[in-house]
Amino acid sequence: MAISAQRLPWRPPSTRHPGGVSTQSVYRPRQPAASALYAVVQHHIETFLAHAAEADPVGYGVPTWVEKDFRAYLRCGILAYGFARAHCDTCGHERLIAFSCKGRGICPSCNARRMAELAAHLTDHVLPHLPVRQWVLSVPKRLRPYLHHNPEIAGAVLGIFLRAIRTTLRRTSPGASPEAQLGAVSFLHRFGSSLNPHFHFHLVVLDGVFDQAPDGTVRFHDPSLTVARGGKPESRCGTTTEGSVEPGT
């Protein structure tokens, strides 16, 4: 089935309850030093780094960016490490806003803000209102160090994975031409759920392929059949599920 690709207009959420009471958010500065995570990192960071270096056969310990993220987190949201002053010309009120670490690994506040901003950007400006599917690529442990230290190899592996997904979607999308293209956003993850080194990819892929019609419009071909885990075919029911590459692709 082919449908026209379109994007629905974004509408800001209402700031009032049905009763007329305003629900506008009020800024409240966070207290990072009062959290349990901050106390654990602050008291054990040096011991953790020393043990990591002793356990490493080469003696390097954790990667440099990991240590930098830990140390930046201990300065995040603390006024003593720098701040901006916000001033309202209307009421004359001023507020000090502490600098953030803008990290992507340790700080829960910066992680949550980045996640929310990226999700809003993708939803409002990148992804059309079409079905999506998550695809995950994990590689054998012996190959992960090569991907960790060589961006060119990692990019080549991602390209192979995208081509395999595109081939699968072309085969399962009725009416799609051999030149039909997919739409995807990839996210590179360097660690697993237990913070172990685990280089893998998460992809958000539009569940179908795009073709250009003779009149110049873009048509989206919805796949009628997808492949579930274990290579067994399954019908898509409009929900976001995890996909796998078709055997022999």
C-alpha positions as CSV (number, residue, x, y, z in Angstrom):
1,M,0.0,0.0,0.0
2,A,1.4,3.4,-1.0
3,I,0.5,6.6,0.9
4,S,1.6,10.2,0.6
5,A,4.2,11.2,3.1
6,Q,3.1,14.2,5.1
7,R,3.8,16.0,8.4
8,L,1.1,17.2,10.7
9,P,1.4,20.7,12.3
10,W,2.8,20.8,15.8
11,R,0.5,22.4,18.4
12,P,1.9,23.6,21.7
13,P,0.4,22.0,24.8
14,S,-2.1,24.0,26.8
15,T,-0.8,25.8,29.9
16,R,-4.2,25.9,31.6
17,H,-6.5,23.3,33.2
18,P,-10.1,23.1,32.0
19,G,-11.0,25.2,35.1
20,G,-8.8,28.1,34.0
21,V,-5.9,27.5,36.5
22,S,-2.5,28.1,34.9
23,T,-0.1,25.1,34.9
24,Q,3.0,27.1,33.7
25,S,6.2,25.6,35.0
26,V,8.3,27.4,37.6
27,Y,12.0,27.2,37.6
28,R,13.5,25.5,40.6
29,P,17.2,25.1,40.8
30,R,18.3,21.5,41.4
31,Q,20.6,20.4,44.2
32,P,23.0,17.9,42.6
33,A,25.3,17.7,45.6
34,A,22.4,16.4,47.7
35,S,21.8,13.3,45.5
36,A,23.1,9.8,46.4
37,L,24.8,9.4,43.0
38,Y,26.8,12.6,43.6
39,A,28.0,11.3,47.0
40,V,29.0,8.0,45.6
41,V,31.0,9.5,42.7
42,Q,32.6,12.1,44.9
43,H,33.8,9.7,47.5
44,H,34.8,6.8,45.3
45,I,36.0,8.2,41.9
46,E,39.7,8.1,42.7
47,T,39.5,4.5,44.0
48,F,37.5,3.5,41.0
49,L,40.0,4.9,38.6
50,A,42.9,3.4,40.4
51,H,41.3,-0.1,40.4
52,A,40.5,0.2,36.7
53,A,44.1,1.1,35.9
54,E,45.3,-1.9,38.0
55,A,42.9,-4.3,36.2
56,D,43.9,-3.1,32.8
57,P,46.8,-5.2,31.4
58,V,48.1,-2.1,29.5
59,G,47.6,0.1,32.5
60,Y,45.4,2.7,30.9
61,G,42.3,2.1,32.9
62,V,39.1,3.6,31.8
63,P,39.0,5.7,28.6
64,T,39.8,9.4,28.9
65,W,36.3,10.5,28.0
66,V,34.9,8.4,30.9
67,E,37.1,10.1,33.5
68,K,36.3,13.5,32.0
69,D,32.6,12.8,32.2
70,F,32.9,11.7,35.9
71,R,34.9,14.8,36.9
72,A,32.6,17.2,34.9
73,Y,29.6,15.7,36.6
74,L,31.0,16.7,40.0
75,R,31.0,20.3,38.8
76,C,27.6,20.3,37.1
77,G,25.0,22.6,38.6
78,I,27.4,23.9,41.3
79,L,27.4,27.7,41.4
80,A,31.0,27.7,42.6
81,Y,32.2,26.4,39.2
82,G,30.5,29.2,37.2
83,F,27.1,30.5,36.5
84,A,25.0,32.8,34.3
85,R,22.9,35.7,35.6
86,A,19.4,36.0,34.2
87,H,17.7,39.4,34.6
88,C,14.1,40.4,33.9
89,D,13.8,44.0,32.7
90,T,10.0,44.0,33.5
91,C,10.1,43.0,37.2
92,G,13.8,43.5,37.9
93,H,14.1,39.9,39.3
94,E,17.5,38.2,38.9
95,R,18.4,34.5,39.1
96,L,21.8,32.7,39.0
97,I,21.8,29.7,36.8
98,A,24.8,27.3,37.3
99,F,26.6,25.9,34.3
100,S,25.9,22.3,33.3
101,C,28.4,19.7,32.3
102,K,26.5,18.8,29.1
103,G,27.8,15.3,29.5
104,R,26.2,12.2,27.8
105,G,27.3,9.4,30.1
106,I,27.0,10.1,33.8
107,C,25.0,13.2,34.7
108,P,21.2,12.2,34.9
109,S,20.1,15.9,34.5
110,C,22.1,16.6,31.3
111,N,21.2,13.1,29.9
112,A,17.5,13.7,30.5
113,R,17.6,17.2,28.9
114,R,19.5,15.9,25.9
115,M,17.1,13.0,25.5
116,A,14.0,15.3,25.7
117,E,15.5,17.9,23.3
118,L,16.5,15.3,20.8
119,A,13.2,13.5,20.9
120,A,11.3,16.8,20.4
121,H,13.6,17.7,17.5
122,L,13.1,14.4,15.8
123,T,9.4,14.4,16.3
124,D,8.8,18.0,15.3
125,H,11.4,18.5,12.5
126,V,12.8,15.2,11.2
127,L,10.5,12.2,11.3
128,P,7.2,12.3,9.4
129,H,4.1,10.9,10.9
130,L,4.6,7.3,9.7
131,P,5.2,3.9,11.4
132,V,8.7,3.3,12.8
133,R,10.6,0.3,14.0
134,Q,13.6,-0.1,16.2
135,W,16.6,-2.1,14.8
136,V,19.6,-3.1,16.9
137,L,22.9,-4.3,15.7
138,S,25.3,-6.0,18.1
139,V,28.6,-7.4,17.1
140,P,30.8,-10.2,18.5
141,K,33.0,-9.3,21.5
142,R,36.2,-9.9,19.5
143,L,35.2,-7.3,17.0
144,R,34.1,-4.5,19.4
145,P,37.5,-3.1,20.1
146,Y,38.0,-2.3,16.4
147,L,34.8,-0.4,16.3
148,H,35.6,1.4,19.6
149,H,38.9,2.8,18.3
150,N,38.2,3.2,14.5
151,P,35.3,5.4,13.4
152,E,35.9,4.5,9.8
153,I,35.3,0.8,10.6
154,A,32.2,1.7,12.7
155,G,30.8,3.8,9.9
156,A,31.4,1.0,7.3
157,V,29.6,-1.6,9.6
158,L,26.6,0.8,10.0
159,G,26.5,1.3,6.2
160,I,26.3,-2.5,5.7
161,F,23.5,-2.8,8.3
162,L,21.5,0.0,6.6
163,R,21.8,-1.6,3.2
164,A,20.6,-4.9,4.6
165,I,17.5,-3.2,6.2
166,R,16.8,-1.3,3.0
167,T,16.9,-4.6,1.0
168,T,14.5,-6.2,3.5
169,L,12.1,-3.3,3.3
170,R,12.2,-3.2,-0.5
171,R,11.3,-6.9,-0.7
172,T,8.4,-6.7,1.8
173,S,6.9,-3.4,0.5
174,P,4.4,-4.0,-2.4
175,G,4.9,-1.5,-5.2
176,A,8.3,-0.4,-4.1
177,S,10.9,0.1,-6.9
178,P,14.5,-1.2,-6.8
179,E,15.6,2.4,-6.2
180,A,13.3,3.0,-3.2
181,Q,15.1,4.5,-0.2
182,L,14.6,4.2,3.6
183,G,14.6,6.9,6.3
184,A,16.6,6.2,9.5
185,V,18.3,7.8,12.5
186,S,21.1,5.9,14.1
187,F,22.4,6.1,17.7
188,L,25.8,4.7,18.7
189,H,26.0,3.1,22.2
190,R,29.4,2.3,23.7
191,F,28.3,0.5,26.8
192,G,25.8,-2.1,28.1
193,S,23.3,-2.0,30.9
194,S,26.0,-2.8,33.5
195,L,28.4,0.0,32.1
196,N,30.5,-2.7,30.4
197,P,32.1,-1.9,27.1
198,H,29.6,-2.9,24.5
199,F,29.7,-1.2,21.1
200,H,26.4,-1.5,19.3
201,F,23.9,0.5,17.3
202,H,20.3,1.4,17.8
203,L,18.4,2.6,14.8
204,V,15.0,4.3,14.4
205,V,13.8,3.3,10.9
206,L,10.6,4.3,9.2
207,D,8.8,1.1,8.6
208,G,8.7,1.2,4.8
209,V,10.5,2.8,1.8
210,F,10.1,6.0,-0.2
211,D,9.7,6.3,-4.0
212,Q,9.4,9.4,-6.2
213,A,6.3,9.4,-8.3
214,P,6.3,10.7,-11.9
215,D,4.7,13.9,-10.8
216,G,7.5,14.6,-8.4
217,T,5.7,13.8,-5.2
218,V,7.1,11.3,-2.7
219,R,5.2,8.1,-2.0
220,F,5.7,5.9,1.0
221,H,5.3,2.2,0.6
222,D,4.1,0.4,3.7
223,P,5.5,-3.2,4.1
224,S,2.9,-5.9,4.3
225,L,5.2,-8.4,5.9
226,T,8.1,-8.1,8.2
227,V,10.6,-10.6,9.7
228,A,10.5,-11.3,13.4
229,R,13.2,-12.9,15.6
230,G,14.1,-16.3,14.4
231,G,13.4,-15.5,10.7
232,K,9.6,-16.1,11.0
233,P,7.4,-13.7,9.1
234,E,4.9,-11.6,11.0
235,S,2.3,-9.0,10.0
236,R,2.9,-5.4,11.3
237,C,0.0,-4.2,13.4
238,G,1.0,-0.5,13.6
239,T,3.0,-0.8,16.7
240,T,6.7,-0.1,17.2
241,T,8.6,-3.4,17.5
242,E,12.1,-4.6,17.3
243,G,13.2,-5.9,13.8
244,S,15.8,-8.2,12.5
245,V,17.4,-8.6,9.1
246,E,16.0,-11.1,6.7
247,P,18.1,-14.3,6.4
248,G,20.4,-14.2,3.4
249,T,20.2,-10.5,3.0
